[in-house]
């Protein structure tokens, strides 16, 4: 590059830089406030605090600009629960204002115990005012087993004493302290229980009249009481069931009759058998658990009468216990199913305390199960169901919950 060209470029660059510096100093110190720095744009008036002052605007077509002229919409209110079970949140009504312990439904209504005054009451299945079953006061009742008619009951107390009481005749009888696991026959005229004496040779399944008279030794128990469930079948053929582990994967369940009958046995695909009779006793609904079920209870159904014992034994793929279920007919079943069961709940049912339940309807002919209701009420968004019952007409379910202990009603139709 020639010396003259180089000198020309250096002088030109100096003049450009000087001009820019001069313009910057003018804009900073001498420009009128509000004057635009951008060619073609009007001035913006600056108010106190350095923010632009809001001026009058011209007319605007807000609708054309997509701006609503209506009041802003509020967020939609949470949908109300259905009044009839349709598969989602379903409203329930409380039939009792307080706890109704050991409740049972018979043709005459609900029987229950009020721990506050130590008395038993009966409530119509339509609700209303409960009536006293008896003037007798029974303090600190720990458990109650009702006959099917609801006229008789066995009351158990914390000190181990047991009382048989007839609410119709008002007759009270003392049963042995060593008795446990009571079950009435279908007509309420007989009672079965485990008698647990001090020695293993003095432990029996016993049948007697409800007042304890006419005791008959049915089956020696030895040290197997923990594996025996006393449950008088509706057809009066069986008084108890005994489970014997055959492996880590299953048990053999034996049905014990009144006359040393040699009934067929039931083989299970899991352990921890707990059973519930169908209305006629033709089937047994039961739960077992295994490693495959995360040691949580899984419902099964099988034949349970005569040559049909063990027939059509199948899993229902519902994780709950039989005592959270109720039969409407031999082929229709409703169950309260925990939404989330902690692993190991089959071994330790107390792990499931307080879990939210969904009610399922199970068709035993098609083996199809579907959720029909998540119970809700004004003061309870969720329920953990203890005792599920059904109206004779099949149009309503009733249940008690673990928190309030009240009897609640849910409409099926």
matplotlib code that plots the C-alpha trace (Angstrom):
import matplotlib.pyplot as plt

x = [0.0, 1.3, 2.1, -0.4, -3.3, -2.4, -2.4, -5.8, -7.4, -6.1, -7.4, -10.9, -11.2, -10.3, -12.9, -15.7, -14.8, -14.8, -18.2, -19.8, -18.4, -19.7, -23.2, -23.2, -22.3, -25.1, -27.7, -26.7, -26.5, -28.3, -31.2, -34.7, -36.5, -38.9, -37.3, -37.1, -33.8, -35.3, -36.0, -39.8, -41.0, -42.8, -41.6, -42.7, -43.6, -41.7, -43.5, -42.2, -40.1, -39.0, -42.0, -44.0, -47.2, -50.4, -52.2, -55.6, -55.8, -58.0, -60.9, -60.0, -62.0, -61.5, -63.6, -61.7, -58.5, -59.7, -60.2, -63.4, -65.7, -67.3, -66.4, -63.4, -64.5, -63.9, -62.1, -64.8, -65.9, -65.0, -67.6, -70.0, -70.0, -72.7, -75.8, -75.8, -72.8, -71.6, -67.9, -66.5, -66.9, -70.2, -72.0, -72.7, -75.0, -74.4, -77.3, -75.9, -74.5, -71.7, -69.9, -72.0, -69.7, -70.1, -72.9, -74.8, -77.7, -80.7, -84.2, -85.2, -82.5, -79.0, -78.0, -75.1, -73.3, -72.9, -69.8, -70.7, -73.6, -72.9, -76.2, -77.3, -79.6, -81.5, -81.8, -84.0, -82.2, -83.9, -82.3, -84.3, -84.1, -82.5, -84.4, -83.0, -82.6, -82.4, -82.2, -79.3, -76.0, -72.8, -69.7, -66.5, -67.7, -64.6, -66.3, -69.8, -70.9, -74.6, -76.9, -78.4, -81.8, -80.1, -81.9, -79.0, -75.3, -72.2, -70.4, -66.7, -65.0, -61.4, -61.1, -61.7, -65.3, -68.0, -71.7, -74.5, -77.5, -80.9, -82.4, -85.8, -86.2, -83.7, -82.0, -78.2, -75.9, -72.2, -69.9, -66.5, -63.6, -61.5, -63.9, -63.1, -63.9, -67.7, -70.1, -73.9, -75.6, -77.8, -81.0, -79.4, -80.2, -76.7, -73.2, -69.7, -66.4, -62.9, -62.3, -58.6, -57.7, -54.3, -53.0, -52.9, -55.0, -57.8, -58.3, -61.4, -63.9, -67.1, -70.8, -73.5, -76.8, -76.4, -76.6, -73.7, -75.8, -75.4, -71.7, -70.4, -66.7, -66.4, -62.7, -59.5, -57.4, -54.0, -51.8, -53.5, -56.0, -54.1, -54.7, -58.4, -61.4, -64.7, -67.4, -70.7, -71.8, -75.3, -76.2, -75.1, -72.8, -69.5, -68.6, -64.9, -62.0, -58.5, -55.5, -52.4, -49.3, -48.2, -45.3, -44.2, -46.6, -49.8, -52.1, -54.6, -57.9, -60.0, -63.7, -64.8, -68.3, -70.5, -70.3, -66.6, -67.5, -64.7, -65.1, -62.9, -60.2, -59.3, -55.8, -54.8, -52.1, -50.9, -50.9, -52.8, -56.2, -59.2, -62.7, -66.3, -69.3, -71.5, -75.3, -76.1, -72.7, -72.1, -69.0, -66.2, -64.6, -61.1, -57.9, -54.3, -51.0, -47.6, -44.4, -46.2, -48.7, -46.1, -47.5, -50.8, -54.1, -55.6, -59.2, -60.2, -63.5, -64.1, -66.8, -67.3, -70.1, -70.1, -68.3, -68.0, -65.4, -62.4, -64.2, -63.7, -61.0, -59.8, -58.2, -60.4, -57.4, -58.7, -56.4, -58.5, -59.9, -63.2, -64.4, -64.4, -66.8, -70.5, -72.5, -75.7, -76.3, -74.3, -72.9, -72.7, -70.3, -69.3, -65.9, -64.1, -60.7, -57.8, -56.4, -52.8, -51.8, -48.4, -46.3, -46.8, -50.4, -51.4, -48.9, -49.7, -53.2, -52.6, -50.4, -53.5, -55.2, -56.5, -56.1, -58.7, -61.1, -62.8, -65.9, -65.8, -68.6, -67.6, -69.6, -68.6, -70.1, -68.0, -65.1, -65.3, -64.7, -65.1, -64.9, -68.4, -67.8, -65.3, -67.3, -67.3, -69.3, -69.3, -66.8, -65.0, -63.2, -62.1, -63.2, -61.4, -64.2, -64.6, -67.9, -69.7, -73.4, -76.1, -79.9, -82.0, -83.4, -79.8, -80.3, -78.1, -74.8, -74.0, -70.7, -68.9, -65.6, -62.5, -62.3, -65.8, -67.3, -70.7, -73.0, -73.0, -75.4, -74.4, -77.0, -76.5, -79.5]
y = [0.0, 3.5, 5.9, 8.4, 5.9, 4.8, 8.3, 9.0, 6.0, 6.9, 10.5, 9.2, 6.8, 9.5, 11.8, 9.1, 8.2, 11.9, 12.4, 9.5, 10.7, 14.1, 12.9, 10.7, 13.7, 15.8, 13.0, 12.6, 16.2, 18.5, 16.4, 17.6, 15.1, 12.8, 13.2, 10.0, 8.5, 6.4, 8.1, 8.2, 7.4, 10.0, 11.0, 9.0, 11.2, 10.1, 10.6, 10.7, 7.6, 7.1, 5.2, 6.3, 8.3, 6.5, 8.8, 8.7, 6.1, 6.1, 3.8, 0.1, -2.8, -5.2, -7.9, -7.7, -8.0, -11.1, -9.5, -10.5, -7.8, -10.2, -10.5, -12.9, -16.5, -18.0, -21.4, -24.1, -25.5, -29.1, -31.4, -32.8, -36.5, -38.5, -39.4, -42.9, -45.1, -44.6, -45.4, -42.2, -40.1, -41.0, -39.3, -41.2, -40.3, -41.1, -42.9, -42.6, -39.4, -41.3, -44.6, -47.8, -50.5, -54.2, -53.3, -56.0, -55.9, -58.2, -58.2, -56.0, -53.3, -52.5, -53.7, -51.9, -51.1, -47.6, -47.6, -44.2, -45.7, -49.4, -50.2, -52.0, -50.3, -51.1, -48.7, -48.9, -49.3, -46.0, -44.2, -42.3, -42.6, -45.8, -47.8, -49.7, -53.4, -53.8, -51.7, -53.9, -52.0, -53.9, -51.8, -52.2, -54.7, -55.8, -57.8, -58.9, -61.9, -61.7, -64.4, -64.0, -62.8, -60.2, -61.5, -63.2, -62.2, -63.3, -60.5, -60.6, -58.5, -57.4, -59.6, -62.7, -63.2, -64.1, -63.6, -65.0, -62.7, -63.2, -59.7, -61.1, -63.0, -60.8, -64.0, -63.8, -66.8, -67.1, -68.9, -70.3, -67.8, -70.2, -69.8, -67.7, -67.3, -67.7, -68.5, -69.0, -71.5, -70.2, -70.4, -69.0, -72.1, -73.4, -71.9, -73.1, -71.8, -72.8, -73.9, -73.1, -75.0, -74.7, -77.9, -78.8, -81.9, -79.6, -77.5, -78.3, -77.0, -77.1, -76.8, -76.0, -74.2, -70.4, -70.3, -72.8, -75.9, -79.2, -78.9, -81.3, -81.8, -81.6, -81.6, -81.6, -78.5, -79.2, -76.2, -75.4, -72.8, -70.1, -72.1, -72.7, -70.5, -71.2, -70.3, -72.1, -72.6, -71.4, -75.0, -76.2, -78.8, -77.2, -75.5, -74.6, -74.6, -75.7, -74.7, -76.8, -75.4, -77.7, -75.6, -72.0, -71.4, -72.9, -74.5, -77.3, -76.3, -78.9, -78.5, -79.7, -80.9, -81.8, -85.5, -86.2, -86.1, -86.8, -83.7, -83.0, -80.4, -77.1, -76.4, -72.7, -70.8, -68.9, -68.9, -67.1, -68.5, -66.4, -67.4, -66.1, -68.2, -67.3, -66.9, -70.6, -72.1, -73.4, -71.3, -69.9, -66.5, -66.5, -64.5, -65.8, -64.1, -65.0, -63.5, -63.0, -60.7, -58.7, -60.6, -58.7, -60.5, -61.7, -62.7, -66.2, -68.0, -71.8, -74.4, -75.4, -77.9, -81.8, -83.0, -79.4, -78.5, -76.9, -76.8, -73.7, -72.4, -69.1, -65.8, -62.7, -60.4, -58.1, -57.2, -57.1, -59.4, -61.4, -59.5, -56.3, -57.9, -58.7, -61.1, -59.8, -63.2, -66.3, -64.6, -60.9, -59.5, -56.1, -55.4, -52.5, -52.5, -50.4, -48.0, -48.6, -51.6, -51.5, -54.5, -57.2, -56.3, -60.0, -60.8, -57.7, -56.4, -53.4, -51.9, -51.2, -49.1, -45.8, -46.7, -45.2, -47.7, -47.9, -50.1, -52.8, -54.8, -58.4, -60.6, -64.2, -65.6, -63.5, -63.0, -59.2, -56.6, -52.9, -49.9, -48.5, -45.9, -43.9, -42.9, -39.3, -37.1, -33.4, -34.0, -37.0, -37.0, -40.6, -43.6, -46.7, -49.3, -51.8, -53.6, -53.7, -54.6, -54.6, -54.0, -57.0, -55.3, -54.8, -51.0, -49.7, -50.5, -49.7, -49.6, -48.5, -46.6, -46.9, -43.2, -42.2, -45.7, -44.4, -46.4, -44.9, -45.4, -45.5, -45.7, -48.3, -47.2]
z = [0.0, -1.0, 1.9, 0.5, 0.5, 4.0, 5.3, 3.7, 5.4, 8.8, 8.5, 7.3, 10.2, 12.7, 11.3, 11.5, 15.1, 16.1, 14.4, 16.3, 19.6, 19.0, 18.2, 21.3, 23.6, 22.0, 22.5, 26.1, 27.2, 24.7, 23.2, 24.1, 26.6, 24.8, 21.4, 19.4, 18.7, 16.0, 12.7, 11.8, 15.4, 17.5, 20.9, 24.0, 26.9, 30.1, 33.4, 36.9, 37.8, 34.2, 32.9, 29.8, 30.6, 29.5, 27.1, 25.4, 22.8, 19.7, 19.2, 18.9, 17.5, 20.4, 19.0, 15.7, 17.6, 19.3, 22.8, 24.6, 25.8, 28.4, 32.0, 32.4, 32.9, 36.3, 36.4, 36.1, 39.4, 40.3, 38.9, 41.5, 42.3, 40.6, 42.7, 41.2, 40.6, 37.0, 37.3, 38.8, 42.0, 43.6, 46.4, 49.6, 52.4, 56.1, 57.7, 61.3, 62.9, 64.7, 64.8, 64.2, 65.4, 64.4, 62.0, 60.1, 57.7, 58.0, 56.6, 59.6, 59.1, 60.4, 63.8, 65.4, 68.7, 70.1, 72.2, 73.8, 75.8, 75.5, 73.8, 70.6, 68.1, 64.9, 62.1, 59.0, 55.7, 54.7, 57.6, 60.2, 64.0, 65.4, 68.0, 70.9, 70.5, 74.2, 77.4, 78.5, 78.7, 77.5, 78.2, 76.2, 73.6, 71.6, 68.8, 67.8, 65.7, 64.5, 63.4, 59.9, 61.3, 63.5, 66.6, 68.3, 68.8, 70.5, 72.3, 73.1, 75.7, 76.4, 79.5, 77.3, 78.4, 75.9, 76.1, 73.9, 73.9, 72.3, 71.6, 71.0, 74.3, 76.2, 77.5, 78.2, 78.5, 79.3, 76.8, 77.7, 77.9, 75.8, 72.9, 69.8, 66.1, 66.3, 63.5, 63.5, 61.3, 58.5, 60.6, 63.7, 65.8, 66.2, 66.9, 66.0, 67.4, 68.3, 71.9, 72.8, 76.0, 77.7, 76.2, 72.5, 73.3, 74.6, 71.5, 69.3, 66.8, 68.8, 67.8, 70.3, 70.8, 70.7, 74.5, 74.8, 75.6, 73.9, 73.1, 70.4, 69.6, 65.8, 65.0, 67.1, 66.4, 68.1, 67.3, 64.0, 65.1, 63.2, 60.0, 60.7, 59.8, 61.4, 58.9, 58.8, 55.2, 54.1, 53.2, 56.7, 55.3, 56.4, 59.7, 59.1, 56.7, 57.4, 55.2, 55.0, 53.1, 50.3, 49.2, 49.2, 46.3, 47.5, 50.1, 50.3, 51.9, 53.7, 54.4, 57.8, 58.2, 61.3, 60.8, 59.8, 56.1, 53.6, 51.4, 48.4, 49.0, 47.2, 45.9, 45.9, 43.9, 46.9, 50.7, 53.5, 52.5, 53.7, 52.5, 52.2, 51.2, 48.3, 49.2, 48.6, 49.6, 46.1, 45.8, 47.9, 47.3, 48.7, 48.7, 48.7, 48.2, 46.7, 45.4, 42.1, 43.7, 45.7, 48.7, 48.4, 48.5, 45.2, 44.9, 43.5, 43.2, 43.1, 43.5, 47.2, 47.4, 47.0, 43.9, 42.7, 45.4, 43.6, 40.2, 38.0, 40.4, 38.9, 39.8, 39.5, 39.2, 42.0, 44.8, 48.0, 50.7, 50.8, 53.8, 51.8, 49.3, 49.2, 46.9, 45.3, 43.7, 42.9, 39.8, 40.8, 43.3, 44.6, 46.3, 47.9, 46.3, 47.7, 45.0, 46.3, 48.4, 50.0, 49.2, 51.8, 52.7, 52.5, 55.3, 57.3, 56.5, 58.9, 56.2, 54.1, 56.9, 55.6, 51.9, 49.5, 48.1, 44.7, 44.5, 41.7, 40.2, 39.2, 36.9, 37.8, 34.6, 32.3, 34.8, 33.9, 36.6, 36.3, 38.7, 39.4, 42.1, 44.1, 47.2, 48.2, 50.5, 51.6, 54.4, 53.0, 49.7, 50.1, 52.1, 53.4, 53.6, 56.4, 55.9, 52.6, 52.5, 49.8, 49.9, 49.2, 46.1, 44.9, 44.3, 47.1, 48.7, 52.4, 54.1, 57.2, 56.9, 59.1, 60.0, 61.0, 61.6, 60.3, 58.1, 54.6, 51.6, 47.9, 45.2, 42.4, 40.4]

ax = plt.figure().add_subplot(projection="3d")
ax.plot(x, y, z, "-o")
ax.set_aspect("equal")
plt.show()
